[in-house]
Amino acid sequence: MAISRNRRAAVGTALASGVITAVVALAPPLATAQPPVRHENQQRERPKGQQQRPGVQRQHQQVQRQPQRAQRQHTDRNRYEWRRNRYIVARPLAAPIKTLPKSHVTVRIGDRHYYEHRGHYYVHRPSGFVLVAPPIGVVVATLPVGAVSVHIGGVVYFLAGGVYYRHAPTGYVVVTAPQPAPDMVDTSAQRVVVQAAILNVRSGPGLEFSIVARAEQGVSMPVFGSTPGWYYVRLPDGLYGWVMAEYTIPVHVGPEG
């Protein structure tokens, strides 16, 4: 009787063990823990107290950069153009500066006062110090970086940033844009004829200068000056400007008679 009970208990234990083994064998393997995958379009979580609405931080950064950008506009190399009877700043004016560095210098030309700092000139207005072109008559000790020598009407000029300079006893003086007399043509190439279909006429001898006019193919223009690769010409309507020499044909006019 006791042996029969022991056998039944052993059989039951064996059956239970077999069922558990079968269940474990058939159960799917447990997934191992892996770090969450972050996609490129998902934003990193911010610590509490630093949550911002979308675009707020970007706008704040733009506001912070605006004064720095305005300051750079005053310190970058400026470009000027001759308009009627004075030089003007060719690009849009930068925002006025509230205060100038202590190293600036006061310059008086006629009855006007200018404030110079590192080659840049300002006038004082209620809104602050406004960037202007170098005033005519001001003398500088050295020419600005990038100045080129040009010969116009038999006179040597130095052109830098669209401003013309001439030798002075103590340096170089800012002068008006040259308007040579009609008879002061360059004898090396008295006239040039436009070879291109349309030729740009620029305010200075370089592609960085603005286009002031255009000349059509076949137009003949007297040459009043030159610098390597460029001619200073007068258009049929009386306007002066610079054209690229490679798009013209020089015409040497001999003496009459």
Buried (B, 14 or more C-beta within 10 A) or exposed (E): EEEEEEEEEEEEEEEEEEEEEEEEEEEEEEEEEEEEEEEEEEEEEEEEEEEEEEEEEEEEEEEEEEEEEEEEBBEEEBBBBBEEEBBEBBEEEBBBBEEBEEEBEEBEBEEEEBBBBEBBBBBEEEEEBBBBBBBBEBBBEEBBEEBBEBBBBEEEBBBBBBBBBEEBEEEBBBBEBBEBEEEBBBEEBBBBBBEBEEBBBBBBBBEEBBEBBBBEEEBBBBBBBBBEEBBBBBBEEEEBBBBBBEBBEBBEEEEEE
